[in-house]
Amino acid sequence: MAVVNLGWQDGRRRRKYLYAPTRQEVQKKLTKALHDHNRGIPLPNDQQTVEAYLDLWLVGQKTAVRPSTYISYEAIVRLHLKPGLKGIRLGKLTVRDVQGLLEKKEADPNLSPRRVAMIRGVLRQALNEAVKQETLSRNVAALAKSPKAERHEIEPFTPQEAAKFLEATRGNRLEALFSVVLALGLRRGEALGLQWSDVDLDKATLTVRHALQRISGQGLVLTKPKSESSLRTIALPLFAVTALRKHRLRQNEERLLAGSKWRDSGHIFTTTIGTALDPDKITKTFKSILKKAGLRDQRFHDLRHCCATLLLAQGLPPRLIMETLGHSQISLTMNTYSHVSPAFQREAASAMEGLLGGQNEQ
């Protein structure tokens, strides 16, 4: 056993007791504890529960991640992790504890496999921080068996359907929004967060700098994009440039009609009085266009998938597509759009036949 004198606090002397099986190990703990204490780093509390640790972790996340991400983390901690791991000391948390929690969540008919995977992911991220701070020696959430997340089958528009969809948007006051999203594969929030300062129509480029999100208690807020790789500048095809020029003229007309009611938000896509567009209303408009055009039902996000699959089908390099979509890793791009591979496989087989097909006849 070793003891670290932490000084006086609230009229009482505070000490930290360290234990280890051997003198050598306890000496190592003591050296580190003294080093951390002298640098002002709080020493690990053997009595700290998982609940208390998660509360502290959330405090740090509030400024480290996007508001919507923090809201998701907070809900998972409050509704699932704290009740499921109640009363367990952080240092005593085991793989079995985590596995038991995940099994209970998997048995809950109200939770999807994806949601259970997110619960494990948040706990894993929180415990990673404890390992970095050397509060824990290992991350038991990383060692627990990962739930099998359900995979949404991607069935985006065919080229013919995409052309029909664009034709159906003609005349709609937001036809430029749908043209840009389909051409560049923007996320909904990225498209609605675009400002006129983000585009250069003469050079035919667009830069993603923000995302528009609805934050509880704050309304519609411009936030950082999903990741660092989401900050990107993309070349615009001619049809998207043309659509944006027409949209700017239409917006100027709406500004004149609105008069003193106009609110200049700087956004490209706005309401008829210049304020930011509600993301849910955009989805309703999208669904209405699909219905009128007689097209099969799609999620708004499937326009992004359509862009990616059309680019892949044209034989463009996966890395270029990764950069266009703002993916962080090329493996994410290829795994997400693996459904395009059958066409590529047939193309590869034909190429191989052309190269080697006559060899067996010789």
C-alpha positions as a Markdown table, in Angstrom:
| # | Residue | x | y | z |
|---|---|---|---|---|
| 1 | Met | 0.0 | 0.0 | 0.0 |
| 2 | Ala | 1.1 | 3.6 | -0.7 |
| 3 | Val | -0.4 | 6.9 | 0.4 |
| 4 | Val | -0.5 | 10.2 | -1.5 |
| 5 | Asn | -1.0 | 13.3 | 0.7 |
| 6 | Leu | -3.4 | 15.6 | -1.2 |
| 7 | Gly | -3.4 | 18.4 | 1.3 |
| 8 | Trp | -6.2 | 20.1 | 3.2 |
| 9 | Gln | -9.7 | 20.5 | 1.8 |
| 10 | Asp | -12.7 | 21.9 | 3.8 |
| 11 | Gly | -10.7 | 21.6 | 7.0 |
| 12 | Arg | -9.8 | 18.0 | 6.5 |
| 13 | Arg | -6.6 | 16.3 | 5.3 |
| 14 | Arg | -7.2 | 14.3 | 2.2 |
| 15 | Arg | -5.2 | 11.2 | 1.3 |
| 16 | Lys | -5.3 | 8.8 | -1.6 |
| 17 | Tyr | -4.6 | 5.1 | -0.8 |
| 18 | Leu | -3.1 | 3.0 | -3.6 |
| 19 | Tyr | -3.0 | -0.8 | -3.6 |
| 20 | Ala | -1.2 | -3.4 | -5.6 |
| 21 | Pro | 0.0 | -7.1 | -5.2 |
| 22 | Thr | 3.7 | -6.2 | -5.2 |
| 23 | Arg | 5.9 | -3.4 | -3.9 |
| 24 | Gln | 7.1 | -2.7 | -7.5 |
| 25 | Glu | 3.6 | -2.3 | -8.8 |
| 26 | Val | 2.5 | 0.0 | -6.0 |
| 27 | Gln | 5.6 | 2.1 | -6.5 |
| 28 | Lys | 4.7 | 2.5 | -10.1 |
| 29 | Lys | 1.2 | 3.7 | -9.2 |
| 30 | Leu | 2.6 | 6.0 | -6.6 |
| 31 | Thr | 5.0 | 7.6 | -9.1 |
| 32 | Lys | 2.2 | 8.2 | -11.6 |
| 33 | Ala | -0.2 | 9.6 | -8.9 |
| 34 | Leu | 2.4 | 12.1 | -7.6 |
| 35 | His | 3.2 | 13.1 | -11.2 |
| 36 | Asp | -0.5 | 13.7 | -12.0 |
| 37 | His | -1.2 | 15.5 | -8.7 |
| 38 | Asn | 1.7 | 17.9 | -9.3 |
| 39 | Arg | 0.3 | 18.7 | -12.7 |
| 40 | Gly | -3.2 | 19.3 | -11.3 |
| 41 | Ile | -4.7 | 16.2 | -12.9 |
| 42 | Pro | -7.4 | 14.7 | -10.6 |
| 43 | Leu | -6.5 | 11.3 | -9.3 |
| 44 | Pro | -8.9 | 8.4 | -10.1 |
| 45 | Asn | -11.6 | 7.9 | -7.6 |
| 46 | Asp | -12.1 | 4.2 | -6.7 |
| 47 | Gln | -15.6 | 5.0 | -5.5 |
| 48 | Gln | -16.7 | 6.7 | -8.7 |
| 49 | Thr | -19.7 | 5.0 | -10.3 |
| 50 | Val | -20.2 | 4.5 | -14.0 |
| 51 | Glu | -23.2 | 7.0 | -13.7 |
| 52 | Ala | -21.0 | 9.7 | -12.2 |
| 53 | Tyr | -18.3 | 9.2 | -14.8 |
| 54 | Leu | -20.8 | 9.4 | -17.7 |
| 55 | Asp | -22.1 | 12.7 | -16.3 |
| 56 | Leu | -18.6 | 14.1 | -16.2 |
| 57 | Trp | -17.9 | 12.8 | -19.7 |
| 58 | Leu | -21.0 | 14.5 | -21.1 |
| 59 | Val | -19.9 | 17.8 | -19.8 |
| 60 | Gly | -16.8 | 17.6 | -21.9 |
| 61 | Gln | -18.8 | 16.4 | -25.0 |
| 62 | Lys | -21.0 | 19.5 | -24.9 |
| 63 | Thr | -18.4 | 21.6 | -26.5 |
| 64 | Ala | -16.5 | 18.9 | -28.4 |
| 65 | Val | -19.3 | 17.7 | -30.7 |
| 66 | Arg | -22.2 | 19.1 | -32.7 |
| 67 | Pro | -25.3 | 20.1 | -30.7 |
| 68 | Ser | -27.4 | 17.3 | -32.4 |
| 69 | Thr | -24.7 | 14.8 | -31.5 |
| 70 | Tyr | -24.6 | 15.9 | -27.9 |
| 71 | Ile | -28.4 | 15.6 | -27.7 |
| 72 | Ser | -28.1 | 12.0 | -29.0 |
| 73 | Tyr | -25.3 | 11.1 | -26.5 |
| 74 | Glu | -27.2 | 12.7 | -23.6 |
| 75 | Ala | -30.4 | 10.7 | -24.4 |
| 76 | Ile | -28.5 | 7.4 | -24.7 |
| 77 | Val | -26.7 | 8.0 | -21.4 |
| 78 | Arg | -29.9 | 9.1 | -19.5 |
| 79 | Leu | -32.3 | 6.5 | -20.9 |
| 80 | His | -30.0 | 3.4 | -21.3 |
| 81 | Leu | -26.5 | 3.5 | -19.9 |
| 82 | Lys | -27.2 | 5.1 | -16.5 |
| 83 | Pro | -30.2 | 2.9 | -15.6 |
| 84 | Gly | -28.6 | -0.2 | -17.1 |
| 85 | Leu | -25.3 | 0.2 | -15.2 |
| 86 | Lys | -26.7 | 1.7 | -12.1 |
| 87 | Gly | -24.5 | 1.4 | -8.9 |
| 88 | Ile | -21.5 | -0.2 | -10.6 |
| 89 | Arg | -18.1 | 1.3 | -9.9 |
| 90 | Leu | -16.3 | 2.4 | -12.9 |
| 91 | Gly | -13.2 | 0.4 | -12.0 |
| 92 | Lys | -15.3 | -2.7 | -11.4 |
| 93 | Leu | -17.2 | -2.6 | -14.7 |
| 94 | Thr | -16.8 | -5.9 | -16.6 |
| 95 | Val | -17.4 | -7.2 | -20.1 |
| 96 | Arg | -20.2 | -9.3 | -18.6 |
| 97 | Asp | -21.9 | -6.2 | -17.3 |
| 98 | Val | -21.8 | -4.5 | -20.7 |
| 99 | Gln | -22.8 | -7.7 | -22.5 |
| 100 | Gly | -25.8 | -8.2 | -20.1 |
| 101 | Leu | -26.9 | -4.6 | -20.8 |
| 102 | Leu | -26.7 | -5.1 | -24.6 |
| 103 | Glu | -28.6 | -8.4 | -24.4 |
| 104 | Lys | -31.4 | -6.7 | -22.5 |
| 105 | Lys | -31.6 | -3.9 | -25.1 |
| 106 | Glu | -31.5 | -6.4 | -28.0 |
| 107 | Ala | -34.5 | -8.2 | -26.4 |
| 108 | Asp | -36.5 | -4.9 | -26.2 |
| 109 | Pro | -38.9 | -4.9 | -29.2 |
| 110 | Asn | -39.0 | -1.0 | -29.1 |
| 111 | Leu | -35.3 | -0.8 | -29.9 |
| 112 | Ser | -33.8 | -1.4 | -33.4 |
| 113 | Pro | -30.5 | -3.2 | -33.8 |
| 114 | Arg | -29.0 | 0.1 | -35.0 |
| 115 | Arg | -30.1 | 1.8 | -31.8 |
| 116 | Val | -28.5 | -1.0 | -29.6 |
| 117 | Ala | -25.3 | -0.6 | -31.6 |
| 118 | Met | -25.4 | 3.2 | -30.9 |
| 119 | Ile | -25.8 | 2.5 | -27.2 |
| 120 | Arg | -22.7 | 0.3 | -27.2 |
| 121 | Gly | -20.9 | 2.9 | -29.4 |
| 122 | Val | -21.5 | 5.8 | -26.9 |
| 123 | Leu | -20.3 | 3.7 | -24.0 |
| 124 | Arg | -17.3 | 2.6 | -25.9 |
| 125 | Gln | -16.4 | 6.2 | -26.7 |
| 126 | Ala | -16.9 | 7.3 | -23.1 |
| 127 | Leu | -14.7 | 4.5 | -21.8 |
| 128 | Asn | -12.0 | 5.3 | -24.4 |
| 129 | Glu | -11.6 | 8.6 | -22.7 |
| 130 | Ala | -11.1 | 6.9 | -19.3 |
| 131 | Val | -8.5 | 4.6 | -20.9 |
| 132 | Lys | -6.6 | 7.6 | -22.4 |
| 133 | Gln | -6.6 | 9.3 | -18.9 |
| 134 | Glu | -5.4 | 6.0 | -17.5 |
| 135 | Thr | -8.4 | 5.8 | -15.2 |
| 136 | Leu | -9.1 | 2.4 | -16.7 |
| 137 | Ser | -6.6 | -0.1 | -18.1 |
| 138 | Arg | -9.0 | -1.5 | -20.8 |
| 139 | Asn | -12.2 | -0.6 | -22.5 |
| 140 | Val | -14.7 | -3.4 | -21.6 |
| 141 | Ala | -17.3 | -2.0 | -24.1 |
| 142 | Ala | -14.8 | -2.6 | -26.9 |
| 143 | Leu | -14.4 | -6.2 | -25.8 |
| 144 | Ala | -18.2 | -6.8 | -25.6 |
| 145 | Lys | -19.9 | -8.5 | -28.5 |
| 146 | Ser | -21.2 | -5.9 | -30.9 |
| 147 | Pro | -24.9 | -6.2 | -31.8 |
| 148 | Lys | -25.6 | -6.9 | -35.4 |
| 149 | Ala | -26.9 | -3.6 | -36.8 |
| 150 | Glu | -29.7 | -3.8 | -39.4 |
| 151 | Arg | -28.7 | -2.5 | -42.8 |
| 152 | His | -31.0 | -0.4 | -44.8 |
| 153 | Glu | -31.2 | -1.8 | -48.3 |
| 154 | Ile | -30.2 | 1.0 | -50.7 |
| 155 | Glu | -32.4 | 1.1 | -53.8 |
| 156 | Pro | -31.8 | 4.6 | -55.2 |
| 157 | Phe | -33.3 | 6.0 | -58.4 |
| 158 | Thr | -32.1 | 4.5 | -61.7 |
| 159 | Pro | -30.8 | 7.1 | -64.2 |
| 160 | Gln | -34.2 | 7.1 | -65.9 |
| 161 | Glu | -36.0 | 7.7 | -62.6 |
| 162 | Ala | -33.5 | 10.4 | -61.6 |
| 163 | Ala | -34.2 | 12.2 | -64.9 |
| 164 | Lys | -37.9 | 11.9 | -64.4 |
| 165 | Phe | -37.6 | 13.2 | -60.9 |
| 166 | Leu | -35.7 | 16.3 | -62.0 |
| 167 | Glu | -38.3 | 16.9 | -64.7 |
| 168 | Ala | -41.0 | 16.7 | -62.0 |
| 169 | Thr | -39.3 | 19.5 | -60.0 |
| 170 | Arg | -39.4 | 21.9 | -63.0 |
| 171 | Gly | -41.3 | 25.1 | -61.9 |
| 172 | Asn | -41.1 | 24.2 | -58.2 |
| 173 | Arg | -39.6 | 27.2 | -56.3 |
| 174 | Leu | -37.1 | 24.7 | -54.8 |
| 175 | Glu | -36.1 | 22.9 | -58.0 |
| 176 | Ala | -32.6 | 24.2 | -57.6 |
| 177 | Leu | -32.3 | 22.5 | -54.2 |
| 178 | Phe | -33.2 | 19.1 | -55.6 |
| 179 | Ser | -30.9 | 19.6 | -58.6 |
| 180 | Val | -27.9 | 20.5 | -56.3 |
| 181 | Val | -28.6 | 17.6 | -53.9 |
| 182 | Leu | -28.9 | 15.1 | -56.7 |
| 183 | Ala | -25.8 | 16.4 | -58.5 |
| 184 | Leu | -23.5 | 16.6 | -55.5 |
| 185 | Gly | -24.9 | 14.1 | -53.0 |
| 186 | Leu | -25.3 | 16.7 | -50.3 |
| 187 | Arg | -26.9 | 15.7 | -47.0 |
| 188 | Arg | -30.2 | 17.5 | -46.3 |
| 189 | Gly | -28.7 | 19.7 | -43.5 |
| 190 | Glu | -25.7 | 20.6 | -45.7 |
| 191 | Ala | -28.0 | 21.7 | -48.6 |
| 192 | Leu | -30.2 | 23.8 | -46.3 |
| 193 | Gly | -27.1 | 25.3 | -44.6 |
| 194 | Leu | -25.7 | 26.7 | -47.9 |
| 195 | Gln | -25.3 | 30.4 | -48.2 |
| 196 | Trp | -24.7 | 32.5 | -51.3 |
| 197 | Ser | -21.2 | 33.2 | -50.1 |
| 198 | Asp | -20.6 | 29.4 | -50.4 |
| 199 | Val | -21.0 | 29.3 | -54.2 |
| 200 | Asp | -19.1 | 30.7 | -57.1 |
| 201 | Leu | -21.3 | 30.3 | -60.1 |
| 202 | Asp | -18.7 | 31.8 | -62.5 |
| 203 | Lys | -16.2 | 29.1 | -61.4 |
| 204 | Ala | -19.0 | 26.5 | -61.0 |
| 205 | Thr | -17.9 | 25.5 | -57.5 |
| 206 | Leu | -19.7 | 25.0 | -54.2 |
| 207 | Thr | -18.2 | 24.8 | -50.7 |
| 208 | Val | -19.9 | 23.0 | -47.8 |
| 209 | Arg | -19.1 | 24.9 | -44.6 |
| 210 | His | -22.2 | 24.4 | -42.4 |
| 211 | Ala | -25.2 | 22.2 | -41.8 |
| 212 | Leu | -28.7 | 23.4 | -40.7 |
| 213 | Gln | -30.2 | 21.5 | -37.9 |
| 214 | Arg | -33.1 | 21.9 | -35.5 |
| 215 | Ile | -31.9 | 22.0 | -32.0 |
| 216 | Ser | -34.3 | 21.5 | -29.1 |
| 217 | Gly | -34.8 | 24.9 | -27.4 |
| 218 | Gln | -32.8 | 26.8 | -30.0 |
| 219 | Gly | -34.7 | 26.3 | -33.2 |
| 220 | Leu | -32.9 | 26.1 | -36.6 |
| 221 | Val | -29.2 | 26.5 | -36.0 |
| 222 | Leu | -26.1 | 26.5 | -38.3 |
| 223 | Thr | -23.7 | 23.9 | -37.0 |
| 224 | Lys | -20.4 | 22.3 | -38.2 |
| 225 | Pro | -20.8 | 19.6 | -40.8 |
| 226 | Lys | -20.8 | 16.0 | -39.7 |
| 227 | Ser | -17.0 | 15.6 | -39.8 |
| 228 | Glu | -13.8 | 17.4 | -40.9 |
| 229 | Ser | -14.0 | 15.6 | -44.3 |
| 230 | Ser | -17.5 | 17.0 | -44.7 |
| 231 | Leu | -15.9 | 20.4 | -45.2 |
| 232 | Arg | -15.3 | 20.3 | -48.9 |
| 233 | Thr | -15.3 | 22.3 | -52.2 |
| 234 | Ile | -17.1 | 20.5 | -55.1 |
| 235 | Ala | -17.3 | 21.3 | -58.8 |
| 236 | Leu | -20.9 | 22.0 | -60.0 |
| 237 | Pro | -22.2 | 20.5 | -63.2 |
| 238 | Leu | -23.7 | 22.9 | -65.7 |
| 239 | Phe | -27.4 | 22.0 | -65.0 |
| 240 | Ala | -26.9 | 22.7 | -61.3 |
| 241 | Val | -25.3 | 26.1 | -62.1 |
| 242 | Thr | -28.2 | 27.0 | -64.4 |
| 243 | Ala | -30.7 | 26.0 | -61.7 |
| 244 | Leu | -29.0 | 28.1 | -59.1 |
| 245 | Arg | -28.9 | 31.2 | -61.4 |
| 246 | Lys | -32.7 | 30.8 | -62.0 |
| 247 | His | -33.2 | 30.3 | -58.3 |
| 248 | Arg | -31.3 | 33.6 | -57.4 |
| 249 | Leu | -33.6 | 35.5 | -59.8 |
| 250 | Arg | -36.7 | 33.9 | -58.2 |
| 251 | Gln | -35.4 | 34.7 | -54.7 |
| 252 | Asn | -34.8 | 38.4 | -55.7 |
| 253 | Glu | -38.5 | 38.5 | -56.9 |
| 254 | Glu | -39.6 | 37.1 | -53.6 |
| 255 | Arg | -37.6 | 39.7 | -51.7 |
| 256 | Leu | -39.3 | 42.5 | -53.6 |
| 257 | Leu | -42.7 | 41.0 | -53.0 |
| 258 | Ala | -42.0 | 40.5 | -49.2 |
| 259 | Gly | -40.9 | 44.1 | -48.8 |
| 260 | Ser | -40.3 | 44.9 | -45.1 |
| 261 | Lys | -41.2 | 41.3 | -44.1 |
| 262 | Trp | -38.0 | 40.0 | -45.8 |
| 263 | Arg | -35.4 | 38.6 | -43.4 |
| 264 | Asp | -32.0 | 38.4 | -45.2 |
| 265 | Ser | -30.5 | 35.2 | -43.7 |
| 266 | Gly | -27.9 | 34.8 | -46.5 |
| 267 | His | -29.2 | 31.3 | -47.2 |
| 268 | Ile | -29.6 | 30.1 | -50.7 |
| 269 | Phe | -32.7 | 28.1 | -50.0 |
| 270 | Thr | -35.2 | 30.0 | -47.9 |
| 271 | Thr | -38.9 | 30.6 | -47.1 |
| 272 | Thr | -40.8 | 33.2 | -49.1 |
| 273 | Ile | -39.7 | 35.8 | -46.5 |
| 274 | Gly | -36.0 | 34.9 | -46.5 |
| 275 | Thr | -35.8 | 32.8 | -43.3 |
| 276 | Ala | -34.2 | 29.3 | -43.1 |
| 277 | Leu | -36.2 | 26.3 | -44.3 |
| 278 | Asp | -37.5 | 23.7 | -41.9 |
| 279 | Pro | -35.8 | 20.3 | -42.8 |
| 280 | Asp | -39.0 | 18.3 | -42.2 |
| 281 | Lys | -41.0 | 20.6 | -44.6 |
| 282 | Ile | -38.5 | 19.9 | -47.3 |
| 283 | Thr | -38.9 | 16.2 | -46.9 |
| 284 | Lys | -42.7 | 16.7 | -47.2 |
| 285 | Thr | -42.2 | 18.6 | -50.4 |
| 286 | Phe | -39.9 | 15.9 | -51.7 |
| 287 | Lys | -42.5 | 13.2 | -51.0 |
| 288 | Ser | -45.2 | 15.2 | -52.7 |
| 289 | Ile | -43.1 | 15.5 | -55.8 |
| 290 | Leu | -42.5 | 11.8 | -55.9 |
| 291 | Lys | -46.3 | 11.0 | -55.6 |
| 292 | Lys | -47.3 | 13.4 | -58.3 |
| 293 | Ala | -44.6 | 12.1 | -60.6 |
| 294 | Gly | -45.6 | 8.5 | -60.0 |
| 295 | Leu | -42.2 | 7.6 | -58.7 |
| 296 | Arg | -41.6 | 4.9 | -56.1 |
| 297 | Asp | -41.2 | 6.1 | -52.5 |
| 298 | Gln | -37.7 | 7.2 | -51.4 |
| 299 | Arg | -36.1 | 8.9 | -48.4 |
| 300 | Phe | -34.7 | 12.3 | -49.0 |
| 301 | His | -31.3 | 10.9 | -48.1 |
| 302 | Asp | -31.6 | 8.5 | -51.0 |
| 303 | Leu | -30.9 | 11.4 | -53.4 |
| 304 | Arg | -27.4 | 11.3 | -51.9 |
| 305 | His | -27.2 | 7.5 | -52.6 |
| 306 | Cys | -28.5 | 8.1 | -56.1 |
| 307 | Cys | -25.7 | 10.6 | -56.8 |
| 308 | Ala | -23.1 | 8.1 | -55.5 |
| 309 | Thr | -24.3 | 5.1 | -57.5 |
| 310 | Leu | -24.6 | 7.2 | -60.7 |
| 311 | Leu | -21.0 | 8.4 | -60.3 |
| 312 | Leu | -19.8 | 4.8 | -59.6 |
| 313 | Ala | -21.7 | 3.5 | -62.6 |
| 314 | Gln | -19.8 | 6.0 | -64.7 |
| 315 | Gly | -16.6 | 4.5 | -63.7 |
| 316 | Leu | -15.3 | 7.5 | -61.7 |
| 317 | Pro | -12.5 | 6.8 | -59.2 |
| 318 | Pro | -13.9 | 5.8 | -55.7 |
| 319 | Arg | -11.6 | 8.4 | -54.1 |
| 320 | Leu | -13.1 | 11.2 | -56.1 |
| 321 | Ile | -16.6 | 10.0 | -55.1 |
| 322 | Met | -15.5 | 9.8 | -51.5 |
| 323 | Glu | -14.3 | 13.4 | -51.6 |
| 324 | Thr | -17.5 | 14.6 | -53.3 |
| 325 | Leu | -19.7 | 12.9 | -50.7 |
| 326 | Gly | -17.5 | 14.0 | -47.8 |
| 327 | His | -16.8 | 10.5 | -46.4 |
| 328 | Ser | -14.0 | 10.2 | -44.0 |
| 329 | Gln | -12.7 | 6.9 | -45.4 |
| 330 | Ile | -12.8 | 5.3 | -48.8 |
| 331 | Ser | -13.9 | 2.0 | -47.2 |
| 332 | Leu | -17.1 | 3.7 | -46.0 |
| 333 | Thr | -17.8 | 4.7 | -49.6 |
| 334 | Met | -17.2 | 1.3 | -51.0 |
| 335 | Asn | -19.0 | -0.6 | -48.2 |
| 336 | Thr | -22.1 | 1.7 | -48.4 |
| 337 | Tyr | -22.4 | 1.3 | -52.2 |
| 338 | Ser | -21.4 | -2.4 | -52.5 |
| 339 | His | -24.8 | -3.0 | -54.2 |
| 340 | Val | -23.3 | -1.4 | -57.3 |
| 341 | Ser | -20.7 | -4.2 | -57.5 |
| 342 | Pro | -22.7 | -6.7 | -59.6 |
| 343 | Ala | -22.5 | -4.4 | -62.6 |
| 344 | Phe | -18.8 | -4.0 | -62.0 |
| 345 | Gln | -18.3 | -7.7 | -61.6 |
| 346 | Arg | -20.0 | -8.4 | -65.0 |
| 347 | Glu | -17.8 | -5.7 | -66.5 |
| 348 | Ala | -14.7 | -7.3 | -64.9 |
| 349 | Ala | -15.7 | -10.7 | -66.2 |
| 350 | Ser | -16.1 | -9.4 | -69.7 |
| 351 | Ala | -12.7 | -7.7 | -69.5 |
| 352 | Met | -11.1 | -10.9 | -68.3 |
| 353 | Glu | -12.8 | -12.9 | -71.1 |
| 354 | Gly | -11.4 | -10.5 | -73.6 |
| 355 | Leu | -7.9 | -10.9 | -72.2 |
| 356 | Leu | -7.8 | -14.6 | -71.5 |
| 357 | Gly | -10.9 | -16.2 | -73.0 |
| 358 | Gly | -9.1 | -17.7 | -76.0 |
| 359 | Gln | -6.3 | -19.4 | -74.0 |
| 360 | Asn | -8.2 | -22.7 | -73.4 |
| 361 | Glu | -8.8 | -23.1 | -77.1 |
| 362 | Gln | -5.1 | -23.2 | -78.0 |
